[in-house]
Amino acid sequence: MVNQFGKVSRFAVHAQKREGRTILSDVSFTAPYKLMAPFEKPDGRIQIMPLCASAGIMRGDRQEFSYEAGEGADLEILSQSFEKIHKMDGGAAYRHIRARVEKGASLYCCPQPVIPFAGSAYDSETEIYLADKSARLFWLEIICSGRVAHDEQFAFRRFSSLVRIYREGKLIYRDNTCYEPDRMPMRGLGMFESCTHLANIFLSASFGDLREPIWDLLEKETECEGGVTLLPGEDLAVRIFGNRAQTLEKAAERIKGLARTCAAC
């Protein structure tokens, strides 16, 4: 695949804890990415928002992201808007994400939803390394079926997202999402199940057992449905279905709030 920018687009940040506050000790990026000034919070954590000069992901794009939260740091990654994967006349786009969370550190990755346009093809791989059980991770991905208002539900060619999470070098979670609407019953059982939006959330065991609070929260939701799975390492995987991106974002924000409250205990 030929990158539209002539080279791989990269974005990397390294956060450290210094004098009770989280700071960015190293930042690097290439076109079309930039970094907005961090949002500093009263409790010492920071939120960052990568900025992208492109209209979205195009055919042939190749991107590499790197996030690192040093010992004791608390880093949250946001996004500026919905991620648009544009129509492609053949070919595909690719993104690789590598993250590391050191002892006592926290990494919250909370991007806005991804919208695959009709005819698009997108592949991503994510590798996350947790130093030990004191490393906290909240990982969110919201996938839309397409531009629903344009009657483009499940009109993309392929959407794949492979996520691997390790703790102390051991694989603890693997999610291999691969959707090819021409070959799969996207509205069927085990897929989107008559809904148009899907949220996947991973919460590391270091947040404690949040199964019951999350179940209670989901039971009260009237516009979405979801479930919680306890993984062998006491981590949690949450999956939520709905028909509006904003509904899933609000549910995910409430779950993140539960995680932050628990982490502060």
C-alpha positions as CSV (number, residue, x, y, z in Angstrom):
1,M,0.0,0.0,0.0
2,V,1.3,3.5,-0.9
3,N,0.8,6.0,1.9
4,Q,-1.0,9.2,0.7
5,F,1.6,11.3,2.6
6,G,4.6,9.5,1.1
7,K,5.7,8.0,4.4
8,V,4.3,6.4,7.5
9,S,2.3,8.8,9.7
10,R,3.5,8.6,13.3
11,F,2.3,9.9,16.7
12,A,4.1,9.1,20.0
13,V,3.8,10.3,23.6
14,H,5.5,9.4,26.8
15,A,4.0,10.5,30.1
16,Q,5.8,10.5,33.5
17,K,4.8,11.4,37.0
18,R,6.9,14.3,38.4
19,E,6.3,16.1,41.7
20,G,2.8,14.6,42.0
21,R,1.7,15.6,38.5
22,T,1.7,13.8,35.2
23,I,3.7,15.5,32.4
24,L,4.6,14.6,28.9
25,S,8.3,13.9,28.9
26,D,8.6,13.1,25.2
27,V,6.4,13.8,22.2
28,S,6.9,13.2,18.5
29,F,4.6,13.2,15.4
30,T,4.6,13.5,11.6
31,A,2.0,14.8,9.2
32,P,-0.9,15.0,9.3
33,Y,-0.8,14.8,13.2
34,K,-0.1,17.4,15.8
35,L,-0.7,17.5,19.5
36,M,-3.0,20.0,21.4
37,A,-1.7,21.4,24.7
38,P,-2.5,18.8,27.4
39,F,-5.6,19.4,29.6
40,E,-4.3,19.3,33.2
41,K,-6.7,18.2,35.9
42,P,-6.7,19.2,39.6
43,D,-5.8,15.6,40.7
44,G,-2.6,15.7,38.7
45,R,-3.7,13.6,35.7
46,I,-3.7,14.9,32.1
47,Q,-5.8,14.4,29.0
48,I,-4.3,14.8,25.5
49,M,-5.9,15.2,22.2
50,P,-4.0,14.4,18.9
51,L,-5.0,16.7,16.1
52,C,-5.2,15.5,12.5
53,A,-5.1,17.9,9.5
54,S,-6.5,15.2,7.2
55,A,-10.3,14.7,6.5
56,G,-10.0,11.2,7.7
57,I,-8.4,7.8,6.8
58,M,-7.7,7.4,3.1
59,R,-6.7,4.5,0.9
60,G,-3.1,3.5,1.4
61,D,-2.7,5.3,4.7
62,R,-0.2,3.7,7.1
63,Q,-0.2,5.0,10.7
64,E,1.8,4.1,13.8
65,F,0.8,5.3,17.3
66,S,2.8,4.8,20.5
67,Y,1.5,5.6,24.0
68,E,3.5,5.1,27.2
69,A,2.5,5.9,30.8
70,G,5.5,5.8,33.1
71,E,5.4,4.6,36.7
72,G,2.7,6.4,38.6
73,A,1.5,8.5,35.6
74,D,-2.2,9.0,34.7
75,L,-2.7,9.6,31.0
76,E,-6.0,9.8,29.1
77,I,-6.1,10.0,25.3
78,L,-9.1,11.6,23.6
79,S,-9.9,12.3,19.9
80,Q,-11.0,15.5,18.2
81,S,-14.0,14.0,16.3
82,F,-15.5,10.9,14.9
83,E,-12.9,8.9,12.9
84,K,-14.0,8.7,9.2
85,I,-12.7,5.9,7.0
86,H,-13.3,7.2,3.5
87,K,-14.4,5.2,0.4
88,M,-11.6,3.5,-1.3
89,D,-11.4,2.3,-4.9
90,G,-9.4,-0.8,-4.0
91,G,-6.6,-1.0,-1.4
92,A,-7.0,-0.5,2.3
93,A,-5.6,1.6,5.2
94,Y,-3.6,0.3,8.1
95,R,-2.9,1.4,11.7
96,H,-0.7,0.0,14.4
97,I,-0.9,1.0,18.0
98,R,1.6,0.1,20.7
99,A,1.1,1.1,24.3
100,R,2.9,0.4,27.6
101,V,1.6,1.0,31.1
102,E,4.2,0.9,33.9
103,K,3.7,0.0,37.6
104,G,1.1,2.1,39.3
105,A,0.3,4.0,36.1
106,S,-3.0,4.5,34.4
107,L,-3.9,4.7,30.7
108,Y,-7.4,5.6,29.5
109,C,-7.9,5.5,25.7
110,C,-11.3,7.0,24.9
111,P,-11.5,7.9,21.2
112,Q,-14.8,8.9,19.5
113,P,-16.5,6.4,17.3
114,V,-15.2,5.1,14.0
115,I,-17.3,5.4,10.9
116,P,-16.4,3.1,7.9
117,F,-17.8,4.7,4.7
118,A,-19.2,2.5,1.9
119,G,-16.4,0.8,0.0
120,S,-13.8,1.3,2.7
121,A,-11.3,-1.3,4.0
122,Y,-9.4,-0.8,7.2
123,D,-7.1,-3.0,9.3
124,S,-5.6,-2.2,12.7
125,E,-3.4,-4.0,15.2
126,T,-3.1,-3.0,18.9
127,E,-0.5,-4.3,21.3
128,I,-0.6,-3.2,25.0
129,Y,1.8,-4.2,27.7
130,L,0.9,-3.9,31.3
131,A,3.9,-4.0,33.8
132,D,1.9,-5.9,36.5
133,K,-1.5,-5.9,38.2
134,S,-0.9,-2.3,39.6
135,A,-1.0,-1.0,36.0
136,R,-4.5,0.3,35.1
137,L,-6.0,0.2,31.6
138,F,-9.3,1.4,30.3
139,W,-9.6,0.8,26.5
140,L,-12.6,1.8,24.4
141,E,-13.6,1.3,20.8
142,I,-16.9,2.2,19.3
143,I,-17.7,1.0,15.8
144,C,-20.5,2.3,13.6
145,S,-22.1,0.3,10.9
146,G,-21.5,3.2,8.5
147,R,-23.2,6.5,7.7
148,V,-26.6,5.5,8.9
149,A,-28.2,8.7,7.7
150,H,-26.9,8.1,4.2
151,D,-28.3,4.5,4.2
152,E,-24.7,3.1,4.2
153,Q,-25.2,0.5,6.9
154,F,-22.6,-2.3,6.5
155,A,-21.6,-1.1,3.0
156,F,-17.8,-1.1,3.8
157,R,-15.6,-3.8,2.4
158,R,-13.7,-4.8,5.5
159,F,-13.1,-3.6,9.1
160,S,-10.7,-5.5,11.2
161,S,-9.2,-4.7,14.6
162,L,-6.9,-7.1,16.4
163,V,-6.2,-6.2,20.0
164,R,-3.6,-8.1,22.2
165,I,-3.0,-7.2,25.8
166,Y,-0.2,-8.6,27.9
167,R,0.6,-8.4,31.6
168,E,4.1,-9.2,32.8
169,G,4.7,-10.6,29.3
170,K,1.8,-13.0,29.3
171,L,-1.1,-12.6,26.9
172,I,-4.3,-11.9,29.0
173,Y,-6.7,-10.7,26.3
174,R,-7.1,-11.1,22.6
175,D,-9.9,-9.7,20.5
176,N,-9.8,-10.4,16.8
177,T,-12.7,-8.4,15.3
178,C,-13.0,-8.8,11.5
179,Y,-16.1,-7.7,9.6
180,E,-16.6,-8.4,5.9
181,P,-20.3,-7.6,5.2
182,D,-20.3,-9.3,1.8
183,R,-19.4,-12.6,3.5
184,M,-21.0,-12.2,7.0
185,P,-24.6,-11.8,8.3
186,M,-23.8,-8.5,10.0
187,R,-27.2,-8.1,11.6
188,G,-27.3,-11.7,12.9
189,L,-26.6,-13.4,16.2
190,G,-23.0,-12.8,17.4
191,M,-22.6,-9.8,15.1
192,F,-24.4,-6.5,15.5
193,E,-27.7,-8.3,16.3
194,S,-30.1,-5.8,14.6
195,C,-28.2,-2.8,16.0
196,T,-26.1,-0.2,14.2
197,H,-23.4,0.6,16.8
198,L,-21.1,-1.5,18.9
199,A,-18.8,-0.6,21.8
200,N,-16.0,-2.8,23.1
201,I,-14.4,-1.9,26.5
202,F,-11.5,-3.5,28.4
203,L,-10.9,-2.8,32.1
204,S,-7.9,-4.2,33.8
205,A,-8.2,-6.1,37.0
206,S,-6.4,-3.3,38.9
207,F,-9.7,-1.4,39.0
208,G,-11.2,-4.1,41.2
209,D,-14.4,-6.1,40.6
210,L,-16.8,-3.7,38.8
211,R,-19.1,-6.4,37.4
212,E,-22.1,-5.6,39.6
213,P,-21.8,-1.8,39.2
214,I,-21.5,-2.1,35.5
215,W,-24.4,-4.6,35.3
216,D,-26.5,-2.2,37.3
217,L,-25.6,0.7,35.0
218,L,-26.4,-1.2,31.9
219,E,-29.7,-2.4,33.3
220,K,-30.8,1.2,33.8
221,E,-29.9,2.1,30.2
222,T,-33.0,2.3,28.0
223,E,-31.4,2.9,24.6
224,C,-28.7,0.2,24.6
225,E,-28.0,-3.3,25.8
226,G,-24.8,-4.9,27.0
227,G,-23.0,-7.5,29.0
228,V,-19.9,-8.0,31.1
229,T,-17.4,-10.9,30.9
230,L,-15.0,-11.7,33.7
231,L,-11.7,-12.9,32.1
232,P,-9.3,-15.5,33.7
233,G,-7.0,-12.8,35.0
234,E,-9.9,-11.0,36.7
235,D,-10.0,-8.3,34.0
236,L,-13.3,-7.3,32.5
237,A,-14.6,-7.2,28.9
238,V,-17.7,-5.1,28.2
239,R,-19.7,-5.2,25.0
240,I,-22.6,-2.8,24.4
241,F,-25.0,-2.5,21.4
242,G,-27.1,0.5,20.4
243,N,-28.5,2.5,17.6
244,R,-26.8,5.9,18.3
245,A,-23.2,6.6,18.8
246,Q,-23.9,9.2,21.5
247,T,-25.8,6.7,23.5
248,L,-22.8,4.3,23.6
249,E,-20.4,7.2,24.3
250,K,-22.5,8.2,27.4
251,A,-22.6,4.6,28.6
252,A,-18.9,4.3,28.2
253,E,-18.3,7.6,30.0
254,R,-20.3,6.3,33.0
255,I,-18.3,3.1,33.1
256,K,-15.1,5.1,32.9
257,G,-16.4,7.1,35.8
258,L,-16.9,3.9,37.8
259,A,-13.3,2.9,37.0
260,R,-11.9,6.3,38.1
261,T,-13.8,6.3,41.3
262,C,-12.6,2.8,42.1
263,A,-9.0,3.7,41.2
264,A,-9.2,6.7,43.6
265,C,-10.2,4.4,46.5
